[in-house]
Amino acid sequence: MRKRYTNLDDVDTHKTLREMIRWQKERSENKKDLRVVIEQAPSKETEKLSINRSETSITWIGHSTFLIQINGLNILTDPVWAKRMGFQNRLTEPGISLKELPAIDVVFISHGHYDHLDFATIRRLKGNPTYFVPVGLSSKFKIRGYKKVIEAEWFDSFVLECMTFTFVPAQHWTKRTLTDTNTSHWGGWIIESEHHAIYFVGDTGYFRGFQEIAKRFTIDTVLIPIGAYEPEWFMKESHLTPEDAVKGFLEVAATTFIPMHYGAYHLADDTGPEAIERLEAEWNKLQLDEDRLKKLLIGETLWI
C-alpha cells in the first residue's frame, strides 16, 4: 500500500463532490473580470541577472516562481512557465523568458500540483540543477532521467556551497493523477546563507506551523502566497487569505514580506488585483511599516 501523507494535527483538506458542485454553481453565478492583470516591471534586469554571482537578488517570474540569486547560486522555486493551467490560459506572461534565465544550480519544489511542478518547463532549464523535492516525489523525476534529485521530510536540512536548505511544513495536499492523492508530501523551503534567510512558503492554509518555524529559524524575507482563497468556505484549509498571510508573516517574525501565488492563473474565484487590495488594506489596518511590504511587479528584481 502506498504511503499517504498528512497535515499537522491531521487537518483534512478533502472536499466532497457536493461541495465541488456547490463551488462550481457559485462560480457560474459570480463571474469575475479577468481583464485587469498584474503589471509587468517597466524595465527588467536580465543582463545583470545573467552574470550576477555576487549579489543577493529575488526576481518574481510570476505565480510561485522566483529566481533567487544568493551566495553565487542561481535558484528557482516551483518553476512553471506553462501557458495554460487546465482549461484556463495564463493571465500574464512570465516576467523573464526561459531563454533569458542564467544556468540554474538549484530547484526547489514545494509540492506536486501542476501549477508548482511543470516538467515541460523543467526540460527547458539551462544548466544541470540539483532538485530538492518533497518525500514521495523523486520517482516522478527519476523516471524522466533526472539523477540529481534529493527528497526531504519535514525539517530535513541539507548543506550545499555554504548554504543550508531546510524543508518545512505547510498545510496543503497534492495530486497529479486519479490514484496518487497525497502520496508525496508538501511544504516550504528555508534558504539560509551566512547573511540572509529566505522562507519560500510554498502553498498553504493558515496553520500553527508558522509558530513552530519561528521557534527554529530567524527569517529575513518571506515569499508567501496570497491568492486562490475564494470561496473561503472551500479554500481556507489549503490557501491563505491575504489577511491570514499577514498573520503568518507576523508570527514568523520576518523582516520583509513578498506576496506570491496570485495573478498568473485563475485557480479560484478571486483575482490578482483583489488579492493585492485586501493585502494592502490589512497592512494599513495593522499600521505596519510600508517598507517591509515588497509588492513586486512581474519580472521585477529586489536586490538585498
Secondary structure as GFF3:
##gff-version 3
##sequence-region A 1 304
A	DSSP	three_ten_helix	8	10	.	.	.	ID=ss1
A	DSSP	alpha_helix	17	29	.	.	.	ID=ss2
A	DSSP	alpha_helix	46	51	.	.	.	ID=ss3
A	DSSP	beta_strand	57	62	.	.	.	ID=ss4
A	DSSP	beta_strand	65	70	.	.	.	ID=ss5
A	DSSP	beta_strand	73	77	.	.	.	ID=ss6
A	DSSP	beta_strand	84	85	.	.	.	ID=ss7
A	DSSP	beta_strand	88	89	.	.	.	ID=ss8
A	DSSP	three_ten_helix	98	100	.	.	.	ID=ss9
A	DSSP	beta_strand	106	108	.	.	.	ID=ss10
A	DSSP	alpha_helix	119	122	.	.	.	ID=ss11
A	DSSP	beta_strand	130	134	.	.	.	ID=ss12
A	DSSP	alpha_helix	138	142	.	.	.	ID=ss13
A	DSSP	beta_strand	149	152	.	.	.	ID=ss14
A	DSSP	beta_strand	157	160	.	.	.	ID=ss15
A	DSSP	beta_strand	163	168	.	.	.	ID=ss16
A	DSSP	beta_strand	188	192	.	.	.	ID=ss17
A	DSSP	beta_strand	197	200	.	.	.	ID=ss18
A	DSSP	alpha_helix	209	216	.	.	.	ID=ss19
A	DSSP	beta_strand	221	225	.	.	.	ID=ss20
A	DSSP	alpha_helix	232	235	.	.	.	ID=ss21
A	DSSP	alpha_helix	242	252	.	.	.	ID=ss22
A	DSSP	beta_strand	256	260	.	.	.	ID=ss23
A	DSSP	alpha_helix	272	285	.	.	.	ID=ss24
A	DSSP	three_ten_helix	290	292	.	.	.	ID=ss25
A	DSSP	beta_strand	301	303	.	.	.	ID=ss26
###
